[in-house]
Amino acid sequence: MSKDSKNNFVVLKNICKRFGQNTVIGDLDLEIEKGSLVTLLGPSGCGKTTVLRMVAGLEKPTSGQIFIDGEDVTDRSVQHRDICMVFQSYALFPHMSLYGNVAYGLKNLKLPADEISQRVDDALKLVNLEGMGDRFVDQISGGQQQRVALARALVLKPKVLLFDEPLSNLDANLRRSMRETIRDLQKRFNITSLYVTHDQAEAFAVSDKVVVMKDGDIMQQGAPSELYQVPDSLFMANFMGDANIFDGHFDGETITINGVQVKANQRTVESKASGHYQVGVRPEAITLSHEGQPEHICKVNKVVYMGAMYEVSVTWGEHELLLQINSTEFDTDIKDQAYLSVNPVGVFLLDPVVLSSKKVQPELTAEVA
């Protein structure tokens, strides 16, 4: 691996990891561009933390290679990789002040005292803890503790910054605030970063690229909007949010679901041939009104107020659908029956469907706006 590849700063090549006879990562390839933040997202046990620990040097691959800045670091120890990690548990020293915690790594490097003092003060200021260096861990909140852990990593100016579920111990408001802080500092200092979480909203908020894992394999990777709007499998459609699934037909221009045509969104059907497919429709892509064509009529089963939106359950033909309608746009006069329409932006094709010779293609009818 040469340094000629200026974009791919961290590269995992043919990585396999086994614990005894159990293979947890099998032949994985991953590239992280310089200055970007890539998130490994997936359910518990999918292997994302194992990948992070191999990049850190805390686990060694059974086979394969890991490159950082063009250099093979597969066999290097943690201290010789120029990386820092922010842990879920913060891993702060309770007997040290905040200043002592942030200064710890710099003292191990035997830097001059005045340089250490300046860098620690600068780091605490960056995370809005200026003037709090003499406090101890048990005197500050969980959100502040996480800021100390972030400052301790940033002060070392590592080549690669790793995050292992860093916000999972915080409440919802603090998570939102801290993910904004992490993203802002990562972009400001252009630090190549690898982030692990099981929380989709968190992954979307901080990432340039999201890598979704399942059972030790990469299922799909790309920008957050791409994964949500153009999932390439049924697993991805459901994992990245709620999805209503139909058997439908694509004719090159329109998608037919439940006997109704929807204009195809070209982004979601790119390179797809005409044929029968599983079709996904996001809940927020379906709206309800009091008027429409007969083929659009549906039965309203349940309406649940969720604050920012209403969750509505409807029956459309033989399909039970979930709708998520913005609270400011939902007509609360809609009760037992309504007419639905589908926004093409929320419609995507999944796996091809093989129909038996006895199954007749639904008659094409009026188009949904």
C-alpha positions as a Markdown table, in Angstrom:
| # | Residue | x | y | z |
|---|---|---|---|---|
| 1 | Met | 0.0 | 0.0 | 0.0 |
| 2 | Ser | 1.6 | 3.2 | -1.1 |
| 3 | Lys | 1.1 | 6.8 | 0.0 |
| 4 | Asp | 0.0 | 7.7 | -3.5 |
| 5 | Ser | -3.7 | 7.1 | -2.6 |
| 6 | Lys | -4.2 | 10.5 | -0.9 |
| 7 | Asn | -7.9 | 10.1 | -0.3 |
| 8 | Asn | -7.9 | 6.8 | 1.5 |
| 9 | Phe | -6.2 | 7.5 | 4.8 |
| 10 | Val | -7.4 | 4.4 | 6.7 |
| 11 | Val | -7.7 | 1.2 | 4.7 |
| 12 | Leu | -8.8 | -2.3 | 5.9 |
| 13 | Lys | -8.0 | -4.9 | 3.4 |
| 14 | Asn | -9.4 | -8.5 | 3.4 |
| 15 | Ile | -9.9 | -8.3 | 7.2 |
| 16 | Cys | -10.9 | -11.6 | 8.9 |
| 17 | Lys | -11.3 | -12.0 | 12.7 |
| 18 | Arg | -12.0 | -15.3 | 14.4 |
| 19 | Phe | -12.3 | -16.1 | 18.1 |
| 20 | Gly | -11.7 | -19.8 | 18.3 |
| 21 | Gln | -14.0 | -21.4 | 15.7 |
| 22 | Asn | -16.3 | -18.4 | 15.6 |
| 23 | Thr | -15.8 | -16.0 | 12.7 |
| 24 | Val | -17.0 | -12.6 | 13.7 |
| 25 | Ile | -15.6 | -10.6 | 10.7 |
| 26 | Gly | -15.2 | -12.3 | 7.3 |
| 27 | Asp | -13.1 | -10.8 | 4.5 |
| 28 | Leu | -14.0 | -7.1 | 5.2 |
| 29 | Asp | -12.8 | -4.2 | 3.1 |
| 30 | Leu | -13.2 | -0.6 | 4.3 |
| 31 | Glu | -11.7 | 2.7 | 3.2 |
| 32 | Ile | -11.9 | 6.0 | 5.1 |
| 33 | Glu | -11.0 | 9.2 | 3.3 |
| 34 | Lys | -8.6 | 11.7 | 4.9 |
| 35 | Gly | -10.5 | 14.2 | 7.0 |
| 36 | Ser | -13.8 | 12.3 | 6.9 |
| 37 | Leu | -15.9 | 10.8 | 9.6 |
| 38 | Val | -17.2 | 7.3 | 8.9 |
| 39 | Thr | -19.6 | 5.6 | 11.1 |
| 40 | Leu | -20.1 | 1.8 | 11.6 |
| 41 | Leu | -23.8 | 1.3 | 12.3 |
| 42 | Gly | -25.5 | -2.0 | 13.1 |
| 43 | Pro | -27.3 | -4.0 | 15.7 |
| 44 | Ser | -25.5 | -5.4 | 18.7 |
| 45 | Gly | -23.2 | -8.3 | 17.8 |
| 46 | Cys | -22.8 | -7.3 | 14.2 |
| 47 | Gly | -19.0 | -6.8 | 14.6 |
| 48 | Lys | -18.7 | -3.0 | 14.4 |
| 49 | Thr | -16.8 | -2.7 | 17.8 |
| 50 | Thr | -14.5 | -5.5 | 16.8 |
| 51 | Val | -13.6 | -3.6 | 13.6 |
| 52 | Leu | -12.9 | -0.4 | 15.7 |
| 53 | Arg | -10.7 | -2.3 | 18.2 |
| 54 | Met | -8.7 | -3.8 | 15.3 |
| 55 | Val | -8.1 | -0.3 | 13.9 |
| 56 | Ala | -7.0 | 0.8 | 17.4 |
| 57 | Gly | -4.7 | -2.1 | 17.8 |
| 58 | Leu | -6.6 | -3.6 | 20.7 |
| 59 | Glu | -7.4 | -6.7 | 18.6 |
| 60 | Lys | -5.3 | -8.2 | 15.9 |
| 61 | Pro | -6.9 | -9.5 | 12.7 |
| 62 | Thr | -6.7 | -13.2 | 12.1 |
| 63 | Ser | -5.8 | -12.3 | 8.5 |
| 64 | Gly | -5.7 | -9.2 | 6.4 |
| 65 | Gln | -4.0 | -5.8 | 6.6 |
| 66 | Ile | -4.7 | -2.4 | 8.2 |
| 67 | Phe | -3.1 | 0.7 | 6.7 |
| 68 | Ile | -3.0 | 4.2 | 8.3 |
| 69 | Asp | -1.6 | 7.1 | 6.2 |
| 70 | Gly | -0.2 | 4.5 | 3.7 |
| 71 | Glu | 1.7 | 2.5 | 6.3 |
| 72 | Asp | 0.9 | -1.1 | 7.3 |
| 73 | Val | 0.1 | -0.9 | 11.0 |
| 74 | Thr | -1.4 | -4.4 | 11.3 |
| 75 | Asp | 1.3 | -5.6 | 13.7 |
| 76 | Arg | 1.9 | -2.3 | 15.5 |
| 77 | Ser | 0.9 | -1.9 | 19.1 |
| 78 | Val | -1.6 | 0.7 | 20.2 |
| 79 | Gln | 1.0 | 3.3 | 21.2 |
| 80 | His | 2.7 | 3.2 | 17.8 |
| 81 | Arg | -0.4 | 3.9 | 15.7 |
| 82 | Asp | -1.0 | 7.6 | 16.5 |
| 83 | Ile | -4.6 | 7.1 | 17.3 |
| 84 | Cys | -6.9 | 8.2 | 20.2 |
| 85 | Met | -10.2 | 6.7 | 21.3 |
| 86 | Val | -13.2 | 8.2 | 23.0 |
| 87 | Phe | -14.9 | 5.5 | 25.0 |
| 88 | Gln | -18.5 | 4.9 | 26.0 |
| 89 | Ser | -17.5 | 4.9 | 29.7 |
| 90 | Tyr | -15.4 | 8.0 | 29.3 |
| 91 | Ala | -12.4 | 6.1 | 31.0 |
| 92 | Leu | -11.5 | 9.2 | 33.0 |
| 93 | Phe | -9.2 | 9.0 | 36.1 |
| 94 | Pro | -11.4 | 9.9 | 39.1 |
| 95 | His | -8.4 | 10.8 | 41.3 |
| 96 | Met | -7.2 | 13.5 | 38.8 |
| 97 | Ser | -8.5 | 16.9 | 38.1 |
| 98 | Leu | -9.9 | 17.7 | 34.7 |
| 99 | Tyr | -6.6 | 19.4 | 33.9 |
| 100 | Gly | -4.8 | 16.2 | 34.9 |
| 101 | Asn | -7.0 | 14.0 | 32.8 |
| 102 | Val | -6.4 | 16.1 | 29.7 |
| 103 | Ala | -2.7 | 16.5 | 30.4 |
| 104 | Tyr | -2.1 | 12.8 | 31.0 |
| 105 | Gly | -1.1 | 11.8 | 27.5 |
| 106 | Leu | 1.0 | 14.9 | 27.0 |
| 107 | Lys | 3.0 | 14.2 | 30.1 |
| 108 | Asn | 3.7 | 10.7 | 28.9 |
| 109 | Leu | 5.2 | 12.3 | 25.8 |
| 110 | Lys | 7.4 | 14.3 | 28.1 |
| 111 | Leu | 6.6 | 17.7 | 26.6 |
| 112 | Pro | 7.7 | 20.9 | 28.2 |
| 113 | Ala | 5.4 | 22.0 | 31.1 |
| 114 | Asp | 4.5 | 25.4 | 29.5 |
| 115 | Glu | 3.5 | 23.6 | 26.2 |
| 116 | Ile | 1.4 | 21.1 | 28.2 |
| 117 | Ser | -0.4 | 23.9 | 30.1 |
| 118 | Gln | -1.2 | 25.8 | 26.9 |
| 119 | Arg | -2.5 | 22.8 | 25.0 |
| 120 | Val | -4.6 | 21.7 | 27.9 |
| 121 | Asp | -6.1 | 25.1 | 28.4 |
| 122 | Asp | -6.8 | 25.3 | 24.6 |
| 123 | Ala | -8.4 | 21.9 | 24.6 |
| 124 | Leu | -10.7 | 22.6 | 27.6 |
| 125 | Lys | -11.7 | 25.9 | 25.9 |
| 126 | Leu | -12.6 | 24.0 | 22.7 |
| 127 | Val | -15.1 | 21.8 | 24.6 |
| 128 | Asn | -16.5 | 24.8 | 26.6 |
| 129 | Leu | -14.9 | 23.8 | 29.9 |
| 130 | Glu | -12.6 | 26.8 | 30.2 |
| 131 | Gly | -11.7 | 27.6 | 33.7 |
| 132 | Met | -12.9 | 24.2 | 35.1 |
| 133 | Gly | -9.5 | 22.5 | 35.0 |
| 134 | Asp | -9.2 | 22.2 | 38.8 |
| 135 | Arg | -12.5 | 20.3 | 39.2 |
| 136 | Phe | -12.7 | 16.6 | 39.6 |
| 137 | Val | -14.7 | 14.0 | 37.7 |
| 138 | Asp | -17.4 | 13.5 | 40.4 |
| 139 | Gln | -18.0 | 17.3 | 40.4 |
| 140 | Ile | -19.2 | 17.5 | 36.8 |
| 141 | Ser | -22.1 | 16.1 | 34.8 |
| 142 | Gly | -22.1 | 13.2 | 32.4 |
| 143 | Gly | -22.1 | 15.5 | 29.4 |
| 144 | Gln | -19.2 | 17.4 | 30.8 |
| 145 | Gln | -17.3 | 14.2 | 31.5 |
| 146 | Gln | -17.7 | 13.3 | 27.8 |
| 147 | Arg | -16.4 | 16.7 | 26.9 |
| 148 | Val | -13.3 | 16.0 | 29.0 |
| 149 | Ala | -12.8 | 12.7 | 27.3 |
| 150 | Leu | -13.0 | 14.4 | 23.9 |
| 151 | Ala | -10.6 | 17.1 | 25.0 |
| 152 | Arg | -8.1 | 14.4 | 26.2 |
| 153 | Ala | -8.2 | 12.9 | 22.7 |
| 154 | Leu | -8.0 | 16.1 | 20.7 |
| 155 | Val | -5.1 | 17.5 | 22.8 |
| 156 | Leu | -2.8 | 14.8 | 21.4 |
| 157 | Lys | -3.6 | 15.8 | 17.8 |
| 158 | Pro | -3.9 | 12.1 | 16.6 |
| 159 | Lys | -3.9 | 11.0 | 13.0 |
| 160 | Val | -7.1 | 9.0 | 13.6 |
| 161 | Leu | -9.8 | 9.6 | 16.2 |
| 162 | Leu | -12.0 | 6.6 | 17.2 |
| 163 | Phe | -15.3 | 6.8 | 18.9 |
| 164 | Asp | -16.9 | 3.7 | 20.7 |
| 165 | Glu | -20.6 | 4.4 | 21.4 |
| 166 | Pro | -19.5 | 7.8 | 23.0 |
| 167 | Leu | -23.0 | 9.1 | 23.6 |
| 168 | Ser | -25.0 | 6.1 | 24.7 |
| 169 | Asn | -24.8 | 7.0 | 28.4 |
| 170 | Leu | -26.3 | 10.5 | 27.9 |
| 171 | Asp | -29.9 | 11.6 | 27.8 |
| 172 | Ala | -31.5 | 12.7 | 24.5 |
| 173 | Asn | -30.9 | 16.4 | 24.8 |
| 174 | Leu | -27.2 | 15.9 | 25.8 |
| 175 | Arg | -26.7 | 13.4 | 22.9 |
| 176 | Arg | -28.0 | 16.0 | 20.5 |
| 177 | Ser | -25.7 | 18.7 | 21.9 |
| 178 | Met | -22.6 | 16.4 | 22.1 |
| 179 | Arg | -23.0 | 15.0 | 18.5 |
| 180 | Glu | -23.0 | 18.6 | 17.3 |
| 181 | Thr | -19.9 | 19.3 | 19.3 |
| 182 | Ile | -18.1 | 16.2 | 18.0 |
| 183 | Arg | -19.0 | 16.9 | 14.4 |
| 184 | Asp | -18.0 | 20.6 | 14.6 |
| 185 | Leu | -14.6 | 19.8 | 16.1 |
| 186 | Gln | -13.9 | 16.9 | 13.7 |
| 187 | Lys | -14.6 | 19.1 | 10.7 |
| 188 | Arg | -12.7 | 22.1 | 12.2 |
| 189 | Phe | -9.5 | 20.1 | 12.7 |
| 190 | Asn | -10.0 | 17.8 | 9.7 |
| 191 | Ile | -9.4 | 14.7 | 11.8 |
| 192 | Thr | -9.9 | 11.3 | 10.1 |
| 193 | Ser | -12.4 | 9.6 | 12.4 |
| 194 | Leu | -14.1 | 6.2 | 12.8 |
| 195 | Tyr | -17.3 | 6.2 | 14.9 |
| 196 | Val | -19.3 | 3.2 | 16.2 |
| 197 | Thr | -23.0 | 3.4 | 17.2 |
| 198 | His | -26.2 | 1.5 | 17.0 |
| 199 | Asp | -28.2 | 4.7 | 16.9 |
| 200 | Gln | -29.3 | 5.7 | 13.3 |
| 201 | Ala | -30.1 | 9.4 | 14.2 |
| 202 | Glu | -26.6 | 9.7 | 15.8 |
| 203 | Ala | -24.9 | 8.1 | 12.7 |
| 204 | Phe | -26.8 | 10.4 | 10.3 |
| 205 | Ala | -26.0 | 13.6 | 12.3 |
| 206 | Val | -22.2 | 13.1 | 12.5 |
| 207 | Ser | -21.2 | 11.2 | 9.4 |
| 208 | Asp | -19.8 | 11.8 | 5.9 |
| 209 | Lys | -20.3 | 8.1 | 5.2 |
| 210 | Val | -22.3 | 5.4 | 7.1 |
| 211 | Val | -21.3 | 1.7 | 6.9 |
| 212 | Val | -24.1 | -0.6 | 7.9 |
| 213 | Met | -23.0 | -4.0 | 9.2 |
| 214 | Lys | -24.8 | -7.3 | 9.9 |
| 215 | Asp | -23.2 | -10.6 | 11.1 |
| 216 | Gly | -19.7 | -9.4 | 10.4 |
| 217 | Asp | -20.4 | -8.2 | 6.9 |
| 218 | Ile | -20.9 | -4.8 | 5.3 |
| 219 | Met | -24.5 | -4.7 | 4.0 |
| 220 | Gln | -24.3 | -1.2 | 2.4 |
| 221 | Gln | -22.3 | 2.0 | 2.7 |
| 222 | Gly | -22.8 | 5.5 | 1.5 |
| 223 | Ala | -24.0 | 9.0 | 2.5 |
| 224 | Pro | -26.8 | 9.0 | 5.0 |
| 225 | Ser | -29.3 | 10.2 | 2.4 |
| 226 | Glu | -28.4 | 7.5 | 0.0 |
| 227 | Leu | -28.8 | 4.7 | 2.5 |
| 228 | Tyr | -32.2 | 6.0 | 3.6 |
| 229 | Gln | -33.6 | 6.9 | 0.1 |
| 230 | Val | -32.0 | 4.1 | -1.9 |
| 231 | Pro | -31.6 | 1.0 | 0.3 |
| 232 | Asp | -30.4 | -2.0 | -1.7 |
| 233 | Ser | -32.0 | -4.8 | 0.3 |
| 234 | Leu | -35.0 | -5.6 | 2.5 |
| 235 | Phe | -32.8 | -5.6 | 5.6 |
| 236 | Met | -31.5 | -2.1 | 4.7 |
| 237 | Ala | -35.0 | -0.8 | 4.0 |
| 238 | Asn | -36.2 | -1.9 | 7.5 |
| 239 | Phe | -33.0 | -1.1 | 9.4 |
| 240 | Met | -32.8 | 2.4 | 8.1 |
| 241 | Gly | -36.3 | 3.2 | 9.2 |
| 242 | Asp | -39.9 | 2.0 | 8.8 |
| 243 | Ala | -40.9 | 0.8 | 5.3 |
| 244 | Asn | -44.1 | -0.5 | 3.8 |
| 245 | Ile | -43.3 | -3.4 | 1.4 |
| 246 | Phe | -45.3 | -4.3 | -1.7 |
| 247 | Asp | -44.9 | -6.7 | -4.6 |
| 248 | Gly | -44.9 | -4.3 | -7.6 |
| 249 | His | -43.9 | -3.8 | -11.2 |
| 250 | Phe | -41.5 | -1.4 | -12.8 |
| 251 | Asp | -41.9 | -0.6 | -16.5 |
| 252 | Gly | -39.0 | 1.7 | -16.9 |
| 253 | Glu | -40.9 | 4.9 | -16.1 |
| 254 | Thr | -43.5 | 4.0 | -13.5 |
| 255 | Ile | -43.9 | 1.7 | -10.5 |
| 256 | Thr | -47.2 | -0.1 | -10.0 |
| 257 | Ile | -48.2 | -1.0 | -6.4 |
| 258 | Asn | -51.6 | -2.3 | -5.4 |
| 259 | Gly | -52.9 | -1.6 | -8.9 |
| 260 | Val | -51.8 | 2.1 | -8.8 |
| 261 | Gln | -49.0 | 3.8 | -10.8 |
| 262 | Val | -46.4 | 6.0 | -9.2 |
| 263 | Lys | -43.9 | 8.0 | -11.2 |
| 264 | Ala | -40.4 | 6.4 | -10.7 |
| 265 | Asn | -37.9 | 8.6 | -8.9 |
| 266 | Gln | -34.8 | 8.2 | -11.2 |
| 267 | Arg | -32.4 | 8.2 | -8.3 |
| 268 | Thr | -34.0 | 5.0 | -6.8 |
| 269 | Val | -34.4 | 3.1 | -10.1 |
| 270 | Glu | -31.0 | 3.8 | -11.7 |
| 271 | Ser | -29.7 | 0.8 | -13.5 |
| 272 | Lys | -32.8 | -1.2 | -12.8 |
| 273 | Ala | -34.4 | -3.3 | -15.6 |
| 274 | Ser | -38.1 | -3.5 | -16.1 |
| 275 | Gly | -39.7 | -6.3 | -14.1 |
| 276 | His | -41.4 | -7.3 | -10.9 |
| 277 | Tyr | -39.8 | -6.2 | -7.6 |
| 278 | Gln | -40.3 | -5.8 | -4.0 |
| 279 | Val | -41.2 | -2.1 | -3.6 |
| 280 | Gly | -40.6 | -0.1 | -0.4 |
| 281 | Val | -42.5 | 3.0 | 0.5 |
| 282 | Arg | -41.4 | 5.2 | 3.4 |
| 283 | Pro | -44.2 | 6.1 | 5.9 |
| 284 | Glu | -43.7 | 9.8 | 5.5 |
| 285 | Ala | -44.2 | 9.5 | 1.7 |
| 286 | Ile | -47.9 | 8.7 | 2.0 |
| 287 | Thr | -50.5 | 11.4 | 2.7 |
| 288 | Leu | -54.2 | 11.3 | 3.2 |
| 289 | Ser | -57.1 | 13.5 | 2.0 |
| 290 | His | -60.9 | 13.5 | 1.9 |
| 291 | Glu | -61.1 | 13.2 | -1.9 |
| 292 | Gly | -59.5 | 11.0 | -4.6 |
| 293 | Gln | -59.9 | 8.2 | -7.0 |
| 294 | Pro | -61.6 | 4.9 | -6.0 |
| 295 | Glu | -58.3 | 2.9 | -6.2 |
| 296 | His | -56.8 | 5.3 | -3.6 |
| 297 | Ile | -59.4 | 4.7 | -0.9 |
| 298 | Cys | -58.2 | 3.2 | 2.4 |
| 299 | Lys | -59.6 | 2.4 | 5.8 |
| 300 | Val | -58.1 | 4.4 | 8.7 |
| 301 | Asn | -57.5 | 2.0 | 11.6 |
| 302 | Lys | -55.7 | 4.1 | 14.2 |
| 303 | Val | -54.3 | 7.6 | 14.6 |
| 304 | Val | -51.6 | 8.2 | 17.3 |
| 305 | Tyr | -50.3 | 11.7 | 18.1 |
| 306 | Met | -46.5 | 11.6 | 18.5 |
| 307 | Gly | -45.8 | 15.3 | 18.9 |
| 308 | Ala | -44.0 | 16.3 | 15.7 |
| 309 | Met | -46.0 | 13.8 | 13.7 |
| 310 | Tyr | -49.1 | 11.5 | 13.7 |
| 311 | Glu | -48.6 | 7.8 | 13.2 |
| 312 | Val | -51.5 | 6.5 | 11.2 |
| 313 | Ser | -52.3 | 2.9 | 10.5 |
| 314 | Val | -54.4 | 2.2 | 7.4 |
| 315 | Thr | -55.6 | -0.7 | 5.3 |
| 316 | Trp | -55.2 | -0.3 | 1.6 |
| 317 | Gly | -56.6 | -3.3 | -0.3 |
| 318 | Glu | -54.9 | -6.3 | 1.4 |
| 319 | His | -52.0 | -4.1 | 2.8 |
| 320 | Glu | -51.6 | -2.8 | 6.3 |
| 321 | Leu | -49.6 | 0.4 | 6.0 |
| 322 | Leu | -47.9 | 2.7 | 8.5 |
| 323 | Leu | -48.0 | 6.5 | 7.7 |
| 324 | Gln | -46.1 | 9.2 | 9.4 |
| 325 | Ile | -47.6 | 12.6 | 8.8 |
| 326 | Asn | -46.3 | 15.9 | 10.0 |
| 327 | Ser | -48.5 | 17.3 | 12.8 |
| 328 | Thr | -48.9 | 20.6 | 11.0 |
| 329 | Glu | -50.1 | 18.9 | 7.8 |
| 330 | Phe | -52.5 | 16.2 | 9.2 |
| 331 | Asp | -56.2 | 16.8 | 8.9 |
| 332 | Thr | -57.6 | 15.7 | 12.2 |
| 333 | Asp | -61.1 | 15.5 | 10.7 |
| 334 | Ile | -60.0 | 12.3 | 8.9 |
| 335 | Lys | -61.6 | 9.5 | 10.7 |
| 336 | Asp | -62.6 | 6.1 | 9.3 |
| 337 | Gln | -61.9 | 6.5 | 5.5 |
| 338 | Ala | -59.6 | 8.5 | 3.4 |
| 339 | Tyr | -57.8 | 8.7 | 0.1 |
| 340 | Leu | -54.0 | 8.2 | 0.0 |
| 341 | Ser | -51.4 | 9.6 | -2.4 |
| 342 | Val | -47.7 | 8.6 | -2.6 |
| 343 | Asn | -44.7 | 10.9 | -3.1 |
| 344 | Pro | -42.3 | 9.2 | -5.5 |
| 345 | Val | -39.3 | 10.4 | -3.5 |
| 346 | Gly | -40.1 | 7.9 | -0.8 |
| 347 | Val | -40.5 | 4.9 | -3.2 |
| 348 | Phe | -37.7 | 2.5 | -4.0 |
| 349 | Leu | -37.1 | -0.9 | -5.7 |
| 350 | Leu | -35.6 | -3.8 | -3.7 |
| 351 | Asp | -35.2 | -7.4 | -4.8 |
| 352 | Pro | -36.7 | -8.8 | -8.0 |
| 353 | Val | -39.8 | -10.9 | -7.5 |
| 354 | Val | -40.3 | -14.1 | -9.5 |
| 355 | Leu | -44.0 | -14.6 | -10.2 |
| 356 | Ser | -45.7 | -17.9 | -10.9 |
| 357 | Ser | -47.2 | -18.3 | -14.4 |
| 358 | Lys | -50.7 | -18.3 | -12.7 |
| 359 | Lys | -50.2 | -14.9 | -11.1 |
| 360 | Val | -51.6 | -12.1 | -13.2 |
| 361 | Gln | -50.0 | -8.7 | -13.2 |
| 362 | Pro | -52.3 | -6.1 | -11.6 |
| 363 | Glu | -54.2 | -3.9 | -14.0 |
| 364 | Leu | -52.5 | -0.5 | -14.4 |
| 365 | Thr | -54.8 | 2.3 | -13.3 |
| 366 | Ala | -54.6 | 6.0 | -12.5 |
| 367 | Glu | -51.3 | 7.6 | -11.5 |
| 368 | Val | -50.6 | 8.7 | -7.9 |
| 369 | Ala | -49.2 | 12.3 | -7.7 |
